[in-house]
Amino acid sequence: MDDLKFETQYLPHITQQIGTGSLILFTGAGFSLEGLNAQNKNIPGAQTLTEMIWDIAYPDKEYEKGNDLKDLFDNTLKHRRAALEKLLHNEFTAADQGQPDWYSKCLSLPWLRAYTLNIDNLMEVISERSQPNDRNITPISATIESLEKLNNSNLNIIHINGNLNHPIDNIIFSRSQYANKNNTDYYDLLKNDLTQRPAIFIGSSLEEDSFWEHVVSRGSKGKRSNKEHRPRSYLVIPTLPTSKQTLLEEYNIEWIPMTGKEFIERIYDVVEPRIKDGFNEIKMRATSTGGYRKKFSFVPDLIEDTNTDTDFLMGAEPT
C-alpha cells in the first residue's frame, strides 16, 4: 500500500466523513472471526459451520469436503431443525464480556448505518457499550422486517441474511434465496446507500457471492470520460488478487491491505476528535432541526422516503 496516499488522501477523507456522520459500515464473515460466543469460543466461519452442521445431519459419517453450506443447511433444517437451531444459537450468540478491544473502537464511531452478512449479534453487543447512551441499537433482519423499523436516529444494524431474533427459516446463504423471500426493501436501501454514501467494507474474503453482488450494485463508472459521482469507499482486507483490484477501481472502491484490527488501530487516534461531531450531525439530520435542514433534504434521505406521493398525473410535484 502507498502509505503517502493513505495519509494524504484516504485518512483525511475518512476523517471528514466521520465528522459528518456519513459513513456506512458493511461487514462480511471475517469481521466476526475474532469475536467470542457465549461459550467463550471464536464465532465460527463458513467452513467451520459447514462441518458443524454436517455432524448434525450425518452423525455417523466422516465429513466429506466440497459440501455446499446452503444445501447442507436446507437439508438439516428440514430433518434436524431443533438440533440446528440449538447449534446456531450456541455458536452465534456473542459473549457480553472479553471481546477484543478493536471491536469497541470500531463500533464507537458514528456510523450512519451498519449492514452485515453475518447472523451473529456481535455488533449489537459491542455497540450497546460503545455508542452514546442516547442512541438506540436496532437489529434488523432484512429477510423479514419492513422499512418501518428503520429509525435514522438509531444505529440500525441490518442483517442482510437474517438474524437469530426470528425463526431460522428466515436465515439465508445466497442472493437467490434472498430474492425468494419477496422482501427486498433493505436490499434496495443498501443499493441506494452504496451509490450515494461512502462505505467501509470490513471482513470479507470476496469469495462470498453475496458480498461481491453488493459491491457490484454500486454500478461501474463506464467510459473513461464519465465523471465519477459516487463517493469513494474502502475495502479493508489483507490480500486481494490483482484481477479483483482492477474490478474495485471500476466501482470507485479503494483497497486498503490491512486486517480490520490494523485498520481501526491505524485511524482511530486521528479520527477520534471528530467522533462527537459525527454523532451531532446524525442527531441533527434525524430530528430535522435548525437552519437549512428544515427546508432542504439530502438526496439519499429522499430516496429512502417510501411515503412520498409519486402520482404525478394527479398533480404531485417531483422533489
VEXFIKE-72301 format. One record per residue (C-alpha): residue number from 1; residue in one letter; x, y, z. Coordinates in nm, 4 decimals, always signed. Example, Ala and Ser with C-alpha at 12.3 -4.5 7.8 and 13.67 -1.06 7.14 Angstrom:
<nodes>
NODE     n   res       east      north         up
NODE     1     A    +1.2300    -0.4500    +0.7800
NODE     2     S    +1.3670    -0.1060    +0.7140
</nodes>
This chain:
<nodes>
NODE     n   res       east      north         up
NODE     1     M    +0.0000    +0.0000    +0.0000
NODE     2     D    +0.1110    +0.3546    -0.0739
NODE     3     D    +0.1462    +0.4977    +0.2795
NODE     4     L    +0.1721    +0.8527    +0.1479
NODE     5     K    -0.1578    +0.8144    -0.0369
NODE     6     F    -0.3202    +0.6659    +0.2723
NODE     7     E    -0.2038    +0.9526    +0.4937
NODE     8     T    -0.2698    +1.2375    +0.2498
NODE     9     Q    -0.5864    +1.1167    +0.0739
NODE    10     Y    -0.7643    +0.8268    +0.2405
NODE    11     L    -0.7249    +0.9224    +0.6060
NODE    12     P    -0.8345    +1.2880    +0.5625
NODE    13     H    -1.1354    +1.1729    +0.3590
NODE    14     I    -1.2367    +0.9108    +0.6175
NODE    15     T    -1.1909    +1.1646    +0.8981
NODE    16     Q    -1.4102    +1.4181    +0.7199
NODE    17     Q    -1.6832    +1.1595    +0.6590
NODE    18     I    -1.6749    +1.0551    +1.0246
NODE    19     G    -1.7129    +1.4190    +1.1248
NODE    20     T    -2.0279    +1.4495    +0.9144
NODE    21     G    -2.1782    +1.1180    +1.0263
NODE    22     S    -2.1976    +0.9966    +0.6673
NODE    23     L    -2.0183    +0.6607    +0.6708
NODE    24     I    -2.1840    +0.3249    +0.6080
NODE    25     L    -2.0260    +0.0159    +0.7670
NODE    26     F    -2.0557    -0.3139    +0.5796
NODE    27     T    -1.9139    -0.6285    +0.7391
NODE    28     G    -1.8534    -0.9712    +0.5902
NODE    29     A    -1.7935    -1.3072    +0.7543
NODE    30     G    -1.4337    -1.2320    +0.8508
NODE    31     F    -1.5356    -0.9403    +1.0725
NODE    32     S    -1.6689    -1.1702    +1.3463
NODE    33     L    -1.3964    -1.4352    +1.3438
NODE    34     E    -1.2045    -1.2805    +1.6360
NODE    35     G    -1.5262    -1.2394    +1.8356
NODE    36     L    -1.6212    -1.4716    +2.1193
NODE    37     N    -1.9534    -1.6500    +2.1542
NODE    38     A    -2.1329    -1.7287    +2.4797
NODE    39     Q    -1.9300    -2.0500    +2.5073
NODE    40     N    -1.6109    -1.8402    +2.5084
NODE    41     K    -1.5085    -1.9804    +2.1715
NODE    42     N    -1.4473    -1.7916    +1.8490
NODE    43     I    -1.7538    -1.7308    +1.6362
NODE    44     P    -1.7217    -1.9829    +1.3503
NODE    45     G    -1.6611    -1.9037    +0.9859
NODE    46     A    -1.8378    -2.0674    +0.6931
NODE    47     Q    -1.6148    -2.3761    +0.6687
NODE    48     T    -1.6288    -2.4493    +1.0410
NODE    49     L    -2.0058    -2.4013    +1.0401
NODE    50     T    -2.0402    -2.6389    +0.7451
NODE    51     E    -1.8556    -2.9108    +0.9362
NODE    52     M    -2.0662    -2.8499    +1.2475
NODE    53     I    -2.3897    -2.8816    +1.0536
NODE    54     W    -2.2565    -3.1942    +0.8836
NODE    55     D    -2.2149    -3.3575    +1.2243
NODE    56     I    -2.5826    -3.2912    +1.2942
NODE    57     A    -2.7077    -3.4068    +0.9556
NODE    58     Y    -2.4812    -3.7131    +0.9217
NODE    59     P    -2.3537    -3.8056    +1.2698
NODE    60     D    -2.2348    -4.1478    +1.1566
NODE    61     K    -2.0384    -4.0288    +0.8542
NODE    62     E    -1.6960    -3.8730    +0.8281
NODE    63     Y    -1.7060    -3.5211    +0.6898
NODE    64     E    -1.6830    -3.5001    +0.3106
NODE    65     K    -1.5077    -3.1997    +0.1636
NODE    66     G    -1.6878    -2.9973    -0.1009
NODE    67     N    -2.0318    -2.9883    +0.0605
NODE    68     D    -2.2221    -2.6661    -0.0012
NODE    69     L    -2.3247    -2.4809    +0.3152
NODE    70     K    -2.6583    -2.3676    +0.1708
NODE    71     D    -2.7589    -2.7183    +0.0626
NODE    72     L    -2.6462    -2.8692    +0.3906
NODE    73     F    -2.8338    -2.6035    +0.5890
NODE    74     D    -3.1561    -2.6539    +0.3926
NODE    75     N    -3.1417    -3.0309    +0.4352
NODE    76     T    -3.0716    -3.0106    +0.8079
NODE    77     L    -3.3449    -2.7518    +0.8569
NODE    78     K    -3.5971    -2.9989    +0.7156
NODE    79     H    -3.4860    -3.3056    +0.9085
NODE    80     R    -3.2991    -3.1911    +1.2234
NODE    81     R    -3.4470    -2.8495    +1.2893
NODE    82     A    -3.4258    -2.8456    +1.6701
NODE    83     A    -3.0605    -2.9507    +1.6733
NODE    84     L    -2.9735    -2.6960    +1.4053
NODE    85     E    -3.1476    -2.4170    +1.5926
NODE    86     K    -2.9618    -2.5038    +1.9128
NODE    87     L    -2.6297    -2.5065    +1.7272
NODE    88     L    -2.6866    -2.1640    +1.5713
NODE    89     H    -2.7864    -2.0010    +1.8985
NODE    90     N    -2.4900    -2.1549    +2.0810
NODE    91     E    -2.2351    -2.0560    +1.8189
NODE    92     F    -2.3638    -1.7145    +1.7104
NODE    93     T    -2.4744    -1.5550    +2.0366
NODE    94     A    -2.1895    -1.3216    +2.1305
NODE    95     A    -2.0358    -1.3098    +2.4766
NODE    96     D    -2.1129    -0.9994    +2.6817
NODE    97     Q    -1.7530    -0.9630    +2.8009
NODE    98     G    -1.3991    -1.0323    +2.6856
NODE    99     Q    -1.4282    -0.9163    +2.3241
NODE   100     P    -1.1146    -0.7742    +2.1537
NODE   101     D    -1.0709    -0.4003    +2.2111
NODE   102     W    -1.0640    -0.3083    +1.8437
NODE   103     Y    -1.4308    -0.4005    +1.8085
NODE   104     S    -1.5203    -0.1352    +2.0679
NODE   105     K    -1.3167    +0.1272    +1.8823
NODE   106     C    -1.4754    +0.0323    +1.5517
NODE   107     L    -1.8301    +0.0431    +1.6866
NODE   108     S    -1.7768    +0.3638    +1.8812
NODE   109     L    -1.7601    +0.5535    +1.5512
NODE   110     P    -2.0644    +0.7493    +1.4280
NODE   111     W    -2.1767    +0.5077    +1.1589
NODE   112     L    -2.4892    +0.6299    +0.9850
NODE   113     R    -2.5955    +0.2697    +0.9327
NODE   114     A    -2.4384    -0.0741    +0.9515
NODE   115     Y    -2.5001    -0.3718    +0.7245
NODE   116     T    -2.3717    -0.7219    +0.7852
NODE   117     L    -2.3819    -1.0554    +0.6089
NODE   118     N    -2.3441    -1.2251    +0.9476
NODE   119     I    -2.6206    -1.3760    +1.1598
NODE   120     D    -2.4432    -1.3281    +1.4948
NODE   121     N    -2.5219    -1.0409    +1.7338
NODE   122     L    -2.1604    -0.9381    +1.7946
NODE   123     M    -2.2103    -0.5874    +1.6542
NODE   124     E    -2.5151    -0.5299    +1.8743
NODE   125     V    -2.3399    -0.6479    +2.1918
NODE   126     I    -2.0376    -0.4237    +2.1283
NODE   127     S    -2.2445    -0.1249    +2.0121
NODE   128     E    -2.4612    -0.1251    +2.3245
NODE   129     R    -2.1496    -0.0335    +2.5231
NODE   130     S    -1.9708    +0.1747    +2.2600
NODE   131     Q    -2.2358    +0.4030    +2.1105
NODE   132     P    -2.3683    +0.7082    +2.3034
NODE   133     N    -2.6256    +0.6316    +2.5721
NODE   134     D    -2.8962    +0.8262    +2.3891
NODE   135     R    -2.8536    +0.6291    +2.0648
NODE   136     N    -3.0572    +0.3105    +2.0499
NODE   137     I    -2.9161    -0.0007    +1.8846
NODE   138     T    -3.1703    -0.1557    +1.6477
NODE   139     P    -3.1041    -0.5009    +1.4980
NODE   140     I    -3.2987    -0.5592    +1.1771
NODE   141     S    -3.3482    -0.8792    +0.9800
NODE   142     A    -3.3599    -0.7747    +0.6153
NODE   143     T    -3.5292    -1.1006    +0.5160
NODE   144     I    -3.8445    -1.0475    +0.7202
NODE   145     E    -3.8764    -0.6941    +0.8627
NODE   146     S    -4.0133    -0.3859    +0.6872
NODE   147     L    -3.8616    -0.0420    +0.6441
NODE   148     E    -4.0941    +0.0874    +0.9149
NODE   149     K    -3.8432    -0.0369    +1.1724
NODE   150     L    -3.5747    +0.1912    +1.0299
NODE   151     N    -3.5036    +0.4938    +1.2505
NODE   152     N    -3.2282    +0.7289    +1.1413
NODE   153     S    -3.1564    +0.8461    +1.4956
NODE   154     N    -3.0673    +0.4874    +1.5943
NODE   155     L    -2.7761    +0.2730    +1.4885
NODE   156     N    -2.9637    +0.0321    +1.2633
NODE   157     I    -2.7677    -0.2923    +1.2237
NODE   158     I    -2.9191    -0.4563    +0.9181
NODE   159     H    -2.8591    -0.8289    +0.8824
NODE   160     I    -2.8826    -0.8922    +0.5080
NODE   161     N    -2.9015    -1.2703    +0.5581
NODE   162     G    -3.1288    -1.2572    +0.8632
NODE   163     N    -3.0503    -1.2993    +1.2321
NODE   164     L    -3.1447    -1.5195    +1.5263
NODE   165     N    -3.4171    -1.2869    +1.6552
NODE   166     H    -3.6570    -1.4649    +1.4201
NODE   167     P    -3.7232    -1.8282    +1.3206
NODE   168     I    -3.4224    -1.9831    +1.1498
NODE   169     D    -3.6304    -2.0412    +0.8345
NODE   170     N    -3.5547    -1.6762    +0.7573
NODE   171     I    -3.1773    -1.7177    +0.7577
NODE   172     I    -3.0347    -1.7348    +0.4074
NODE   173     F    -2.6994    -1.8065    +0.2475
NODE   174     S    -2.7378    -1.6824    -0.1093
NODE   175     R    -2.8767    -1.3890    -0.3071
NODE   176     S    -3.1255    -1.6168    -0.4885
NODE   177     Q    -3.2708    -1.7220    -0.1549
NODE   178     Y    -3.2984    -1.3574    -0.0565
NODE   179     A    -3.4983    -1.2772    -0.3695
NODE   180     N    -3.7338    -1.5649    -0.2966
NODE   181     K    -3.8237    -1.4071    +0.0377
NODE   182     N    -4.0169    -1.1394    -0.1543
NODE   183     N    -3.8816    -0.8756    +0.0818
NODE   184     T    -3.6208    -0.6644    -0.0928
NODE   185     D    -3.6790    -0.3363    +0.0937
NODE   186     Y    -3.3443    -0.3388    +0.2697
NODE   187     Y    -3.1592    -0.4768    -0.0297
NODE   188     D    -3.2857    -0.1766    -0.2297
NODE   189     L    -3.1904    +0.0559    +0.0560
NODE   190     L    -2.8416    -0.0929    +0.0597
NODE   191     K    -2.8031    -0.0363    -0.3142
NODE   192     N    -2.9043    +0.3264    -0.2685
NODE   193     D    -2.6660    +0.3686    +0.0238
NODE   194     L    -2.3725    +0.2226    -0.1674
NODE   195     T    -2.4448    +0.4516    -0.4604
NODE   196     Q    -2.4968    +0.7699    -0.2610
NODE   197     R    -2.2804    +0.7365    +0.0505
NODE   198     P    -1.9198    +0.6447    +0.1370
NODE   199     A    -1.8836    +0.2938    +0.2805
NODE   200     I    -1.6150    +0.0948    +0.4560
NODE   201     F    -1.6209    -0.2797    +0.3882
NODE   202     I    -1.4511    -0.4937    +0.6539
NODE   203     G    -1.4125    -0.8681    +0.6855
NODE   204     S    -1.4762    -1.0303    +0.3513
NODE   205     S    -1.2630    -1.2695    +0.1514
NODE   206     L    -1.4500    -1.1508    -0.1584
NODE   207     E    -1.5248    -1.5136    -0.2246
NODE   208     E    -1.8743    -1.4550    -0.0828
NODE   209     D    -2.1057    -1.4150    -0.3812
NODE   210     S    -2.3472    -1.2033    -0.1829
NODE   211     F    -2.0715    -0.9648    -0.0700
NODE   212     W    -1.9465    -0.9161    -0.4249
NODE   213     E    -2.3021    -0.8575    -0.5501
NODE   214     H    -2.3408    -0.5709    -0.3053
NODE   215     V    -2.0118    -0.4202    -0.4237
NODE   216     V    -2.1233    -0.4506    -0.7861
NODE   217     S    -2.4568    -0.2870    -0.7010
NODE   218     R    -2.2715    +0.0479    -0.6893
NODE   219     G    -2.2541    +0.0293    -1.0685
NODE   220     S    -1.9409    +0.0761    -1.2779
NODE   221     K    -1.8108    +0.4088    -1.3960
NODE   222     G    -1.8423    +0.3248    -1.7649
NODE   223     K    -1.6406    +0.5201    -2.0196
NODE   224     R    -1.3201    +0.6964    -1.9232
NODE   225     S    -1.4781    +1.0321    -1.9978
NODE   226     N    -1.7583    +0.9786    -1.7459
NODE   227     K    -1.7321    +1.1929    -1.4351
NODE   228     E    -1.7232    +0.9977    -1.1080
NODE   229     H    -2.0237    +1.0915    -0.8924
NODE   230     R    -2.0158    +0.8106    -0.6359
NODE   231     P    -1.8405    +0.8831    -0.3080
NODE   232     R    -1.5150    +0.6987    -0.2593
NODE   233     S    -1.5459    +0.3824    -0.0487
NODE   234     Y    -1.2871    +0.1476    +0.1010
NODE   235     L    -1.2380    -0.2280    +0.1185
NODE   236     V    -1.0289    -0.3399    +0.4155
NODE   237     I    -0.8746    -0.6819    +0.3535
NODE   238     P    -0.5117    -0.8041    +0.3883
NODE   239     T    -0.4711    -0.9549    +0.0405
NODE   240     L    -0.6590    -0.9184    -0.2866
NODE   241     P    -0.5984    -1.0808    -0.6273
NODE   242     T    -0.4892    -0.8396    -0.8993
NODE   243     S    -0.7993    -0.9168    -1.1062
NODE   244     K    -1.0251    -0.8035    -0.8215
NODE   245     Q    -0.8132    -0.4957    -0.7581
NODE   246     T    -0.8919    -0.3927    -1.1137
NODE   247     L    -1.2618    -0.4578    -1.0616
NODE   248     L    -1.2705    -0.2420    -0.7484
NODE   249     E    -1.1384    +0.0527    -0.9463
NODE   250     E    -1.4481    +0.0295    -1.1649
NODE   251     Y    -1.6680    +0.0866    -0.8596
NODE   252     N    -1.4639    +0.3684    -0.7011
NODE   253     I    -1.3622    +0.1477    -0.4083
NODE   254     E    -1.0076    +0.1756    -0.2778
NODE   255     W    -0.8348    -0.1336    -0.1417
NODE   256     I    -0.6663    -0.0973    +0.1977
NODE   257     P    -0.4423    -0.4037    +0.2570
NODE   258     M    -0.4975    -0.4405    +0.6315
NODE   259     T    -0.6948    -0.6533    +0.8722
NODE   260     G    -0.9941    -0.4887    +1.0354
NODE   261     K    -0.7960    -0.4580    +1.3585
NODE   262     E    -0.4958    -0.2975    +1.1859
NODE   263     F    -0.7191    -0.0512    +1.0044
NODE   264     I    -0.9119    +0.0621    +1.3120
NODE   265     E    -0.5938    +0.0943    +1.5173
NODE   266     R    -0.4337    +0.2973    +1.2357
NODE   267     I    -0.7145    +0.5504    +1.2018
NODE   268     Y    -0.8639    +0.5736    +1.5490
NODE   269     D    -0.6421    +0.8346    +1.7165
NODE   270     V    -0.6699    +1.0595    +1.4110
NODE   271     V    -1.0492    +1.0399    +1.3737
NODE   272     E    -1.1327    +1.0345    +1.7452
NODE   273     P    -1.1580    +1.4174    +1.7765
NODE   274     R    -1.4332    +1.4160    +1.5095
NODE   275     I    -1.6476    +1.1403    +1.6610
NODE   276     K    -1.8639    +1.3773    +1.8629
NODE   277     D    -1.9197    +1.5954    +1.5554
NODE   278     G    -2.0414    +1.2927    +1.3635
NODE   279     F    -2.2958    +1.1974    +1.6276
NODE   280     N    -2.4191    +1.5556    +1.6442
NODE   281     E    -2.4685    +1.5597    +1.2674
NODE   282     I    -2.6623    +1.2322    +1.2743
NODE   283     K    -2.8871    +1.3629    +1.5513
NODE   284     M    -2.9424    +1.6921    +1.3708
NODE   285     R    -3.0419    +1.5235    +1.0463
NODE   286     A    -3.2686    +1.2756    +1.2225
NODE   287     T    -3.4591    +1.5463    +1.4079
NODE   288     S    -3.4539    +1.7951    +1.1161
NODE   289     T    -3.3794    +2.0896    +1.3415
NODE   290     G    -3.2129    +2.4164    +1.2661
NODE   291     G    -3.1219    +2.6241    +0.9615
NODE   292     Y    -3.1399    +2.4932    +0.6088
NODE   293     R    -3.2225    +2.1397    +0.7225
NODE   294     K    -3.5842    +2.2448    +0.7789
NODE   295     K    -3.6197    +2.3297    +0.4124
NODE   296     F    -3.3780    +2.1075    +0.2275
NODE   297     S    -3.3186    +1.7318    +0.2413
NODE   298     F    -3.0235    +1.5171    +0.1456
NODE   299     V    -3.0843    +1.3229    -0.1751
NODE   300     P    -3.0063    +0.9810    -0.0142
NODE   301     D    -3.2626    +1.0582    +0.2568
NODE   302     L    -3.5252    +1.1368    -0.0058
NODE   303     I    -3.4528    +0.8049    -0.1767
NODE   304     E    -3.5300    +0.6261    +0.1489
NODE   305     D    -3.8661    +0.8034    +0.1926
NODE   306     T    -4.1196    +0.5415    +0.0853
NODE   307     N    -4.4236    +0.7542    +0.1798
NODE   308     T    -4.3748    +1.0248    -0.0840
NODE   309     D    -4.6712    +1.0693    -0.3208
NODE   310     T    -4.5454    +0.9915    -0.6709
NODE   311     D    -4.8793    +1.0145    -0.8515
NODE   312     F    -4.7589    +1.2917    -1.0813
NODE   313     L    -5.0559    +1.2688    -1.3198
NODE   314     M    -5.2831    +1.3638    -1.0297
NODE   315     G    -5.0832    +1.6771    -0.9513
NODE   316     A    -4.7990    +1.5558    -0.7288
NODE   317     E    -4.4796    +1.7619    -0.7586
NODE   318     P    -4.1414    +1.5929    -0.8078
NODE   319     T    -3.8765    +1.6583    -0.5414
</nodes>
